């Protein structure tokens, strides 16, 4: 491990929060380390040292209570990908977790770290934004809960305060009749960081779309829901024509969001393909093309 001035490995969250308070928030919480350790090697870590959370088992669980699922922030991508509960009730999150990096990264990387790193291309974060997930932040002074989408405030930036630790992520389970999915376009298979991703939740009643959540990743500073695309689908009857027009609408939205950025011309065409594939799978049952 690269050198750091101090290193702590508390056995409980109470101890972790006390240490963080004693160092005035100047410790970097360490979960899987897939983002922090490379940053340390590059000399980017500015904190006094590391607060290793890996021994705190309470935040490594997936649980369900009523109609809500809670993920401990130390849940790994592999754990989420292979959870029968997530696979059956929230398939878009299982698909997003399965799309992250290599098996080694999925075994180590955590959902809490994915949020805290605040990458524009974070796969599970895009799925969580579509789910309107909330993050629980604990400190020695108390707790607060905030939407994951509101916790993100730019590339590599969050509203997590120095003395806070992200401990849980929770969300309502989509209705039983809902369909959901995630798709991304990367530079290479397996190890790809998303050049663009799309997460969707669709609910139909009597052949009409009554509920839609659409979130885009890697087309802005952070993954975000797109109200225009959601409104475009609600009230419509699923047809091949709708799938095609939705893909064109997604292209217009990506163009608007990216403006004159160098990647705009590529992404406004590429989004048509992944939007058509995912919408076709959810609305028409067509087979998704692996990107």
C-alpha positions as CSV (number, residue, x, y, z in Angstrom):
1,X,0.0,0.0,0.0
2,X,1.3,3.5,-0.7
3,X,2.5,5.4,2.4
4,X,0.1,7.5,4.5
5,X,0.8,9.4,7.7
6,X,-1.9,7.6,9.8
7,X,-4.0,4.6,9.3
8,X,-6.9,3.4,11.4
9,X,-9.1,0.3,11.1
10,X,-12.0,0.7,13.5
11,X,-14.2,-2.3,14.5
12,X,-17.4,-0.3,14.8
13,X,-19.1,2.7,13.2
14,X,-19.1,4.5,16.6
15,X,-15.3,4.2,16.8
16,X,-15.0,5.3,13.1
17,X,-17.1,8.4,13.7
18,X,-15.1,9.2,16.9
19,X,-11.8,9.0,15.1
20,X,-13.1,11.2,12.3
21,X,-14.2,13.8,14.8
22,X,-10.9,13.7,16.7
23,X,-9.1,14.4,13.4
24,X,-11.5,17.2,12.5
25,X,-12.7,15.2,9.5
26,X,-9.2,15.1,8.1
27,X,-9.2,11.3,7.5
28,X,-10.2,9.7,4.2
29,X,-12.8,6.9,4.6
30,X,-11.5,3.8,2.8
31,X,-13.9,1.1,1.5
32,X,-12.8,-1.1,-1.5
33,X,-9.9,1.2,-2.3
34,X,-10.3,0.9,-6.1
35,X,-10.4,4.7,-6.5
36,X,-8.5,5.9,-3.4
37,X,-5.4,3.8,-3.8
38,X,-4.7,4.9,-7.4
39,X,-5.1,8.5,-6.3
40,X,-2.6,7.9,-3.5
41,X,-0.1,6.6,-5.9
42,X,-0.6,9.8,-8.0
43,X,-0.1,11.9,-4.9
44,X,-3.7,13.2,-5.0
45,X,-4.6,12.3,-1.4
46,X,-4.6,15.5,0.7
47,X,-6.0,14.0,4.0
48,X,-4.0,13.2,7.1
49,X,-4.5,9.5,6.6
50,X,-6.9,6.7,6.0
51,X,-9.9,5.4,7.9
52,X,-10.4,1.8,6.8
53,X,-14.0,0.8,7.2
54,X,-13.6,-2.8,6.0
55,X,-14.1,-4.4,9.4
56,X,-17.5,-2.8,10.0
57,X,-19.8,-5.6,9.0
58,X,-23.0,-3.7,9.8
59,X,-22.6,-1.7,6.6
60,X,-22.0,-4.6,4.3
61,X,-25.6,-6.0,4.2
62,X,-28.5,-5.9,1.8
63,X,-31.8,-5.9,3.6
64,X,-35.5,-5.4,2.8
65,X,-38.2,-3.8,5.1
66,X,-41.6,-3.4,3.7
67,X,-41.3,-2.0,0.2
68,X,-37.8,-0.6,0.7
69,X,-34.4,-2.1,0.1
70,X,-31.3,-0.9,2.0
71,X,-27.7,-1.4,0.9
72,X,-24.9,-1.0,3.3
73,X,-22.3,1.4,1.8
74,X,-19.7,-1.4,1.9
75,X,-21.8,-3.7,-0.3
76,X,-19.6,-4.7,-3.3
77,X,-20.6,-4.7,-6.9
78,X,-20.4,-8.5,-6.9
79,X,-22.6,-8.7,-3.9
80,X,-25.2,-6.5,-5.5
81,X,-24.9,-8.3,-8.9
82,X,-25.4,-11.7,-7.3
83,X,-28.1,-10.8,-4.9
84,X,-31.3,-12.7,-5.7
85,X,-33.3,-9.9,-4.1
86,X,-31.8,-7.3,-6.4
87,X,-32.0,-9.5,-9.4
88,X,-35.7,-10.2,-9.0
89,X,-36.9,-6.9,-7.7
90,X,-34.5,-4.3,-9.1
91,X,-32.9,-5.8,-12.2
92,X,-31.5,-2.4,-13.4
93,X,-29.3,-2.2,-10.3
94,X,-28.0,-5.8,-10.8
95,X,-27.2,-5.1,-14.4
96,X,-25.4,-1.8,-13.5
97,X,-23.3,-3.6,-10.9
98,X,-22.5,-6.4,-13.3
99,X,-21.2,-3.9,-15.9
100,X,-18.6,-2.4,-13.6
101,X,-14.9,-3.1,-14.5
102,X,-13.3,-6.5,-14.1
103,X,-14.3,-9.3,-11.7
104,X,-11.5,-8.1,-9.3
105,X,-12.9,-4.6,-9.2
106,X,-16.4,-5.8,-8.7
107,X,-15.2,-8.0,-5.8
108,X,-13.5,-5.0,-4.1
109,X,-15.3,-1.9,-5.2
110,X,-18.3,-0.7,-3.2
111,X,-21.5,1.1,-3.9
112,X,-20.7,3.7,-1.2
113,X,-17.3,4.4,-2.8
114,X,-19.0,4.7,-6.2
115,X,-21.2,7.5,-4.9
116,X,-18.4,9.2,-3.0
117,X,-16.1,9.2,-6.0
118,X,-18.8,11.1,-7.9
119,X,-17.6,10.1,-11.4
120,X,-19.8,11.2,-14.3
121,X,-19.7,7.6,-15.6
122,X,-20.5,5.8,-12.3
123,X,-22.6,2.8,-13.4
124,X,-24.4,2.0,-10.1
125,X,-24.9,5.6,-9.3
126,X,-26.9,6.1,-12.6
127,X,-29.2,3.2,-11.6
128,X,-29.6,4.6,-8.1
129,X,-30.5,8.0,-9.5
130,X,-33.2,6.4,-11.6
131,X,-34.5,4.7,-8.4
132,X,-34.6,8.1,-6.5
133,X,-32.3,6.4,-3.9
134,X,-31.4,8.2,-0.7
135,X,-28.1,8.1,1.1
136,X,-27.7,8.1,4.9
137,X,-24.8,10.1,6.2
138,X,-23.6,9.6,9.8
139,X,-21.4,11.8,12.0
140,X,-20.6,11.9,15.7
141,X,-23.3,14.7,15.9
142,X,-26.1,12.7,14.3
143,X,-27.4,11.6,10.9
144,X,-29.0,13.0,7.8
145,X,-30.6,11.6,4.7
146,X,-30.4,13.1,1.2
147,X,-31.2,12.0,-2.3
148,X,-28.2,10.5,-4.0
149,X,-28.9,12.9,-6.9
150,X,-28.7,15.8,-4.6
151,X,-25.5,14.5,-2.9
152,X,-23.6,14.8,-6.2
153,X,-22.4,18.3,-7.1
154,X,-19.9,18.0,-9.9
155,X,-17.1,15.8,-11.2
156,X,-15.5,14.2,-8.2
157,X,-17.5,16.4,-5.8
158,X,-20.2,15.6,-3.3
159,X,-22.0,17.3,-0.4
160,X,-20.6,14.7,2.0
161,X,-19.1,16.7,4.9
162,X,-15.6,16.0,6.2
163,X,-16.9,14.5,9.5
164,X,-19.6,12.3,7.8
165,X,-19.5,8.8,6.6
166,X,-22.0,7.4,4.0
167,X,-23.4,4.4,5.7
168,X,-26.5,3.3,3.8
169,X,-28.4,3.7,0.5
170,X,-32.1,3.0,0.4
171,X,-34.9,3.1,-2.2
172,X,-38.4,2.0,-2.8
173,X,-38.8,-1.2,-4.8
174,X,-40.5,-0.5,-8.2
175,X,-44.0,-2.0,-8.6
176,X,-44.3,-5.6,-9.4
177,X,-45.5,-4.8,-12.9
178,X,-42.6,-2.5,-13.6
179,X,-39.7,-3.3,-16.0
180,X,-36.3,-1.9,-15.5
181,X,-32.9,-2.1,-17.1
182,X,-29.4,-0.6,-17.5
183,X,-27.2,-0.3,-20.6
184,X,-23.9,1.4,-21.2
185,X,-21.5,2.1,-24.1
186,X,-17.8,1.7,-23.1
187,X,-14.5,1.9,-24.9
188,X,-13.8,-1.8,-24.3
189,X,-15.8,-4.7,-23.0
190,X,-15.3,-5.8,-19.4
191,X,-12.9,-3.1,-18.2
192,X,-14.8,-0.2,-19.9
193,X,-15.5,3.0,-18.1
194,X,-18.9,4.1,-19.5
195,X,-18.7,6.6,-22.3
196,X,-22.5,6.8,-21.8
197,X,-25.1,4.9,-19.9
198,X,-28.9,4.7,-19.6
199,X,-31.1,3.5,-16.8
200,X,-34.8,3.1,-17.2
201,X,-37.9,2.0,-15.1
202,X,-41.2,1.6,-16.9
203,X,-44.6,0.7,-15.6
204,X,-47.5,-0.1,-17.9
205,X,-51.2,-0.3,-17.0
206,X,-53.7,-1.6,-19.5
207,X,-51.2,-1.3,-22.3
208,X,-50.3,2.4,-21.6
209,X,-47.1,3.7,-20.0
210,X,-48.1,5.2,-16.7
211,X,-44.7,5.7,-15.0
212,X,-41.2,6.3,-16.4
213,X,-37.9,7.0,-14.9
214,X,-35.0,7.7,-17.2
215,X,-31.4,8.6,-16.1
216,X,-28.4,9.4,-18.2
217,X,-24.8,8.8,-17.2
218,X,-21.6,10.3,-18.7
219,X,-23.4,13.2,-20.5
220,X,-23.1,15.7,-17.6
221,X,-21.0,16.3,-14.5
222,X,-23.0,13.5,-12.7
223,X,-25.7,11.0,-13.7
224,X,-29.1,12.6,-13.7
225,X,-32.7,12.0,-14.4
226,X,-34.1,13.4,-17.6
227,X,-37.6,14.8,-17.1
228,X,-38.1,15.4,-20.9
229,X,-37.5,11.8,-21.7
230,X,-39.7,10.6,-18.9
231,X,-42.6,12.8,-19.9
232,X,-42.2,11.7,-23.5
233,X,-43.0,8.1,-22.6
234,X,-45.8,8.6,-20.1
235,X,-49.3,8.1,-21.6
236,X,-47.9,6.4,-24.7
237,X,-48.7,2.9,-26.0
238,X,-45.5,0.8,-26.4
239,X,-44.8,0.3,-30.1
240,X,-41.8,0.0,-32.4
241,X,-42.5,3.6,-33.6
242,X,-42.3,4.8,-30.0
243,X,-39.0,3.1,-29.4
244,X,-37.5,4.7,-32.5
245,X,-38.9,8.2,-31.7
246,X,-37.7,7.8,-28.1
247,X,-34.2,7.1,-29.4
248,X,-34.4,10.3,-31.5
249,X,-35.6,12.3,-28.5
250,X,-32.8,11.0,-26.4
251,X,-30.4,12.2,-29.1
252,X,-31.8,15.7,-28.9
253,X,-31.5,15.7,-25.1
254,X,-27.9,14.6,-25.2
255,X,-27.2,17.3,-27.8
256,X,-28.8,19.9,-25.5
257,X,-26.9,18.7,-22.5
258,X,-23.5,18.5,-24.1
259,X,-23.7,21.6,-26.1
260,X,-20.4,22.3,-28.0
261,X,-18.3,19.7,-26.2
262,X,-16.0,17.7,-28.4
263,X,-17.8,14.4,-27.6
264,X,-21.2,15.8,-28.5
265,X,-21.3,14.6,-32.2
266,X,-20.3,11.1,-31.2
267,X,-22.7,10.8,-28.2
268,X,-25.8,12.2,-29.9
269,X,-25.5,9.3,-32.4
270,X,-24.4,6.7,-30.0
271,X,-27.3,7.4,-27.6
272,X,-29.7,6.4,-30.3
273,X,-28.4,2.9,-30.3
274,X,-28.4,2.2,-26.6
275,X,-31.8,4.0,-26.1
276,X,-33.3,1.9,-28.9
277,X,-31.8,-1.3,-27.5
278,X,-33.0,-0.7,-23.9
279,X,-36.4,0.8,-24.7
280,X,-37.0,-2.1,-27.1
281,X,-36.1,-4.6,-24.5
282,X,-38.4,-3.1,-21.8
283,X,-41.3,-2.0,-24.0
284,X,-41.4,-4.7,-26.7
285,X,-39.4,-7.6,-25.3
286,X,-36.8,-7.4,-28.0
287,X,-33.3,-8.8,-27.3
288,X,-30.7,-6.3,-26.2
289,X,-27.6,-5.9,-28.2
290,X,-24.4,-6.1,-26.0
291,X,-22.5,-2.8,-26.4
